[in-house]
């Protein structure tokens, strides 16, 4: 599957806000956005007042970049959310939060979603004891996410030990000694602590 392989900090600069794509580095003075907050490009063009469409588009791009989802896949998520009963924007965010790579990150098993995606791609993560190598795999209530093999246990265990003070969201119950993350319930919009406004995306696709 295609994926963005360019510099992560460039995406934050393009959106004019920290997207926390590089884990703990984003909280240090080494953060690329802190050092160069201007727009990417040779001259760092000045930011102009955005139009209504521009604001909606930027919000969609922001969400896509935070979760590492390309345009076609994002449209599929939105179509699923639009067909489901309930508030489309909230359902969209729940679907994105329930991605396996996001669960691995939110459980504290990886410092960023990008690193979590790499763990899954390399086959180091299992759901209910079964190896899964698809980052977009949707977890369900009651699923147990664990390392698949010794290499996975080593990598995930090291991350858990480094960020021992990390507290996972309420919908994920993490047993740190056994490195097991249980999906206690499906994620809600209130569980998403990100600077985004999904209603703008709904307005964008509703045109």
PyMOL commands that set and color helices and strands:
alter all, ss='L'
color gray80, all
select helices_A, chain A and resi 8-15+23-27+32-35+52-67+71-83+88-97+100-106+113-121+150-162+189-191+198-205
alter helices_A, ss='H'
color red, helices_A
select strands_A, chain A and resi 125-127+130-131+144-147+172-175+180-183
alter strands_A, ss='S'
color yellow, strands_A
deselect
rebuild
show_as cartoon
